Amino acid sequence: MRQIQSIYEILSPDPFLRPFMDNYQAIIRLYGTIRAAYNTSAYIDIELTAKTKELVRKNVKISDLEMPGIIYELNTQQLEKFHQNQTTETVKVLNLSKALFKDVEDKSRKSPFLISIGDRAEKIRQQFENRQIEATEALARLEEITKERIQAETERENLQIDENTYAIYTVIKQAIDNVQVKQAETINAIYNNFLDYRWDARHEVDLRTELYVNLCKITNSVEQTIEITNNLLKLERVES
């Protein structure tokens, strides 16, 4: 693609190119679709030369760069349609991982529990792209995370806890099956003593220490305590 657009940049707008333009635009669409499939952000390619960008702007719609069977919203109905579409498992993995990424990006500030879901989905996507796992396994694991995300809001309401406590609860639950809501509430209360931990190094150290002290009572190892603490400190805090 780099080579061919360099040639186009040099020769355009020579009339000699006219018989080749349909094929060139088809190549651009294919290139754009593949790039959009593997990028989690919107398709904006700084590698395109000026004349090719202008060609894209005039002749290629965003919908031309979307994969088939794209999932726009994470809910039960959309997930069912997603199951029924006839695209390949590879396309489904890419679509579902992008949908999870967008959901986390758009909503994690108000629903911080999504951050841990996003981290797990991203890890699966990377394992798939690095060929550490096959598409079938990646899709199954992503679908499990998606179902968990869809059910999460109902679970939080049933538990009758706020967003911050639920985020803590979900992070710990990933490592410890028998975590109790009261334990998450106790840890959530610790944050009130270190409100400036995001920008005050002393507060951050003291908060981390308090988290270690409380988590070591319920974890199985020092390593697990450190891992959970690191994940908790990545969470956004919702202001009450």
C-alpha positions as a printed NumPy array, in Angstrom:
array([[  0.   ,   0.   ,   0.   ],
       [  2.831,   2.385,   0.822],
       [  4.503,   1.712,  -2.497],
       [  1.396,   2.053,  -4.62 ],
       [  0.221,   5.284,  -2.981],
       [  3.683,   6.759,  -3.45 ],
       [  3.355,   6.069,  -7.172],
       [ -0.125,   7.613,  -7.166],
       [  1.213,  10.672,  -5.354],
       [  3.804,  11.186,  -8.107],
       [  1.597,  10.496, -11.16 ],
       [ -1.726,  12.046, -10.098],
       [ -3.581,  13.765, -11.771],
       [ -2.207,  12.346, -15.004],
       [ -5.071,  11.115, -17.289],
       [ -3.012,   7.96 , -17.742],
       [ -4.324,   6.828, -14.318],
       [ -8.04 ,   6.79 , -15.203],
       [ -8.283,   3.101, -16.192],
       [ -6.67 ,   2.143, -12.882],
       [ -8.699,   4.298, -10.469],
       [-11.466,   1.792,  -9.703],
       [ -8.882,  -0.802,  -8.733],
       [ -6.911,   1.718,  -6.693],
       [ -9.997,   2.764,  -4.747],
       [-10.842,  -0.901,  -4.119],
       [ -7.352,  -1.39 ,  -2.699],
       [ -7.833,   1.664,  -0.462],
       [-11.122,   0.253,   0.863],
       [ -9.526,  -3.117,   1.56 ],
       [ -6.564,  -1.49 ,   3.282],
       [ -8.845,   0.786,   5.311],
       [-11.117,  -2.091,   6.336],
       [ -8.189,  -4.168,   7.565],
       [ -6.678,  -1.233,   9.462],
       [-10.057,  -0.375,  10.993],
       [-10.54 ,  -4.006,  12.009],
       [ -7.336,  -4.113,  14.032],
       [ -7.418,  -0.563,  15.422],
       [ -9.561,   0.104,  18.477],
       [ -9.802,   3.823,  17.687],
       [-11.554,   5.437,  14.737],
       [ -9.948,   4.918,  11.359],
       [ -7.619,   7.889,  10.76 ],
       [ -4.459,   6.777,   9.012],
       [ -1.494,   9.14 ,   9.166],
       [  0.362,   6.86 ,   6.761],
       [ -1.838,   7.883,   3.819],
       [ -0.329,  10.451,   1.5  ],
       [ -2.119,  13.746,   0.868],
       [ -3.633,  12.829,  -2.513],
       [ -4.81 ,   9.418,  -1.299],
       [ -6.419,  11.014,   1.771],
       [ -8.285,  13.375,  -0.538],
       [ -9.403,  10.422,  -2.652],
       [-10.658,   8.664,   0.482],
       [-12.49 ,  11.798,   1.625],
       [-14.322,  12.118,  -1.705],
       [-15.058,   8.5  ,  -2.525],
       [-14.966,   6.29 ,   0.554],
       [-17.679,   6.317,   3.229],
       [-16.995,   5.269,   6.815],
       [-19.461,   2.409,   6.302],
       [-17.195,   1.14 ,   3.499],
       [-14.493,   0.589,   6.115],
       [-16.628,  -1.349,   8.587],
       [-16.477,  -5.083,   8.955],
       [-19.688,  -7.064,   8.393],
       [-21.638,  -8.044,  11.49 ],
       [-20.421,  -5.124,  13.571],
       [-21.96 ,  -4.874,  17.054],
       [-22.935,  -1.352,  18.071],
       [-24.214,  -1.823,  21.612],
       [-23.654,  -4.396,  24.293],
       [-27.053,  -5.792,  25.237],
       [-28.81 ,  -9.154,  25.091],
       [-30.597,  -8.422,  21.803],
       [-27.449,  -7.259,  20.015],
       [-25.497, -10.237,  21.324],
       [-28.143, -12.616,  19.979],
       [-27.974, -10.98 ,  16.529],
       [-24.205, -11.16 ,  16.747],
       [-24.444, -14.924,  17.308],
       [-26.672, -15.36 ,  14.267],
       [-24.631, -13.421,  11.704],
       [-22.653, -15.433,   9.174],
       [-19.241, -13.773,   9.525],
       [-16.115, -15.741,  10.405],
       [-14.925, -16.28 ,  13.966],
       [-11.964, -13.987,  13.293],
       [-14.253, -11.111,  12.29 ],
       [-16.45 , -11.797,  15.319],
       [-13.435, -11.654,  17.641],
       [-12.373,  -8.299,  16.207],
       [-15.914,  -6.879,  16.292],
       [-16.598,  -7.971,  19.85 ],
       [-13.244,  -6.792,  21.202],
       [-13.804,  -3.373,  19.597],
       [-17.327,  -3.157,  21.022],
       [-15.988,  -3.918,  24.511],
       [-13.2  ,  -1.348,  24.081],
       [-15.675,   1.36 ,  23.057],
       [-18.028,   0.488,  25.927],
       [-15.195,   0.804,  28.449],
       [-13.894,   4.005,  26.88 ],
       [-17.331,   5.648,  26.867],
       [-18.642,   4.526,  30.261],
       [-15.782,   3.655,  32.62 ],
       [-15.735,   7.065,  34.337],
       [-19.253,   6.497,  35.619],
       [-18.933,   2.723,  35.876],
       [-15.326,   2.036,  36.95 ],
       [-15.869,  -1.717,  37.199],
       [-15.657,  -1.688,  33.392],
       [-11.91 ,  -1.035,  33.554],
       [-11.154,  -4.561,  34.749],
       [-13.459,  -5.939,  32.042],
       [-11.65 ,  -3.862,  29.436],
       [ -8.242,  -5.035,  30.635],
       [ -9.264,  -8.673,  30.376],
       [-10.787,  -8.198,  26.915],
       [ -7.658,  -6.417,  25.691],
       [ -5.468,  -9.245,  26.982],
       [ -7.548, -11.769,  25.023],
       [ -7.375,  -9.625,  21.882],
       [ -3.595,  -9.387,  22.141],
       [ -3.257, -13.134,  22.709],
       [ -5.375, -13.745,  19.611],
       [ -3.451, -11.295,  17.436],
       [ -0.153, -12.796,  18.636],
       [ -1.523, -16.253,  17.733],
       [ -1.249, -17.494,  21.294],
       [ -4.89 , -18.612,  21.177],
       [ -7.194, -19.635,  18.326],
       [-10.245, -17.644,  17.201],
       [-12.662, -20.188,  18.741],
       [-11.144, -19.804,  22.204],
       [-10.815, -16.029,  21.923],
       [-14.444, -15.674,  20.849],
       [-15.727, -17.899,  23.662],
       [-13.786, -15.922,  26.284],
       [-14.871, -12.56 ,  24.884],
       [-18.505, -13.672,  24.822],
       [-18.209, -14.713,  28.463],
       [-16.875, -11.268,  29.374],
       [-19.633,  -9.608,  27.33 ],
       [-22.334, -11.555,  29.165],
       [-20.716, -10.573,  32.452],
       [-20.761,  -6.933,  31.407],
       [-24.446,  -7.094,  30.351],
       [-25.424,  -8.692,  33.668],
       [-23.257,  -6.407,  35.797],
       [-25.673,  -3.506,  36.212],
       [-28.436,  -5.836,  37.402],
       [-26.02 ,  -7.474,  39.834],
       [-24.946,  -4.1  ,  41.263],
       [-28.556,  -3.082,  41.825],
       [-29.328,  -6.417,  43.481],
       [-26.33 ,  -6.021,  45.788],
       [-27.492,  -2.471,  46.609],
       [-24.021,  -0.949,  46.53 ],
       [-22.601,   2.139,  44.866],
       [-20.453,   2.204,  41.725],
       [-17.137,   2.509,  43.584],
       [-17.829,  -0.417,  45.89 ],
       [-19.048,  -2.541,  43.001],
       [-15.898,  -1.768,  41.006],
       [-13.765,  -2.899,  43.954],
       [-15.956,  -5.975,  44.397],
       [-15.554,  -7.022,  40.74 ],
       [-11.763,  -6.532,  40.764],
       [-11.318,  -8.683,  43.866],
       [-13.846, -11.229,  42.615],
       [-11.652, -11.922,  39.575],
       [ -8.993, -13.275,  41.934],
       [-11.026, -14.517,  44.89 ],
       [-14.297, -16.366,  44.329],
       [-15.686, -15.999,  47.848],
       [-15.222, -12.239,  48.26 ],
       [-17.993, -10.626,  50.305],
       [-19.681,  -7.296,  49.684],
       [-18.762,  -6.117,  53.197],
       [-15.098,  -6.643,  52.4  ],
       [-15.45 ,  -4.451,  49.314],
       [-17.284,  -1.816,  51.358],
       [-14.478,  -1.801,  53.94 ],
       [-11.871,  -1.259,  51.231],
       [-13.975,   1.426,  49.566],
       [-14.1  ,   3.354,  52.843],
       [-10.289,   3.442,  52.976],
       [-10.198,   5.738,  49.935],
       [-11.951,   8.487,  51.916],
       [ -8.807,   8.894,  54.018],
       [ -6.591,   9.516,  50.977],
       [ -8.634,  11.71 ,  48.652],
       [ -5.549,  13.203,  46.973],
       [ -3.841,   9.92 ,  46.146],
       [ -3.975,  10.598,  42.391],
       [ -1.576,  13.547,  42.657],
       [ -0.1  ,  13.312,  46.16 ],
       [  2.677,  10.69 ,  46.294],
       [  2.475,  10.389,  50.081],
       [ -1.268,   9.705,  49.924],
       [ -0.732,   7.139,  47.173],
       [  1.878,   5.277,  49.253],
       [ -0.31 ,   5.355,  52.374],
       [ -3.382,   4.187,  50.448],
       [ -1.404,   1.351,  48.874],
       [ -0.173,   0.308,  52.326],
       [ -3.721,   0.276,  53.73 ],
       [ -4.922,  -1.769,  50.783],
       [ -2.121,  -4.285,  51.338],
       [ -3.01 ,  -4.609,  55.021],
       [ -6.693,  -5.262,  54.311],
       [ -6.266,  -7.449,  51.26 ],
       [ -3.667,  -9.747,  52.811],
       [ -6.407, -10.939,  55.181],
       [ -8.4  , -12.4  ,  52.3  ],
       [ -5.83 , -13.237,  49.602],
       [ -3.777, -16.382,  49.18 ],
       [ -0.356, -14.848,  48.603],
       [  1.689, -11.657,  48.633],
       [  1.766, -11.701,  44.84 ],
       [ -2.026, -11.849,  44.684],
       [ -2.295,  -8.981,  47.167],
       [  0.025,  -6.825,  45.052],
       [ -1.785,  -7.667,  41.812],
       [ -5.219,  -6.839,  43.22 ],
       [ -3.903,  -3.609,  44.749],
       [ -2.41 ,  -2.533,  41.42 ],
       [ -5.713,  -3.21 ,  39.696],
       [ -7.664,  -1.31 ,  42.351],
       [ -5.426,   1.73 ,  41.969],
       [ -6.171,   1.819,  38.237],
       [ -9.887,   2.296,  38.897],
       [-11.584,   5.603,  38.305],
       [-13.487,   6.979,  41.307],
       [-17.057,   8.162,  40.863],
       [-17.775,  11.288,  42.894],
       [-20.831,  10.989,  45.068]])
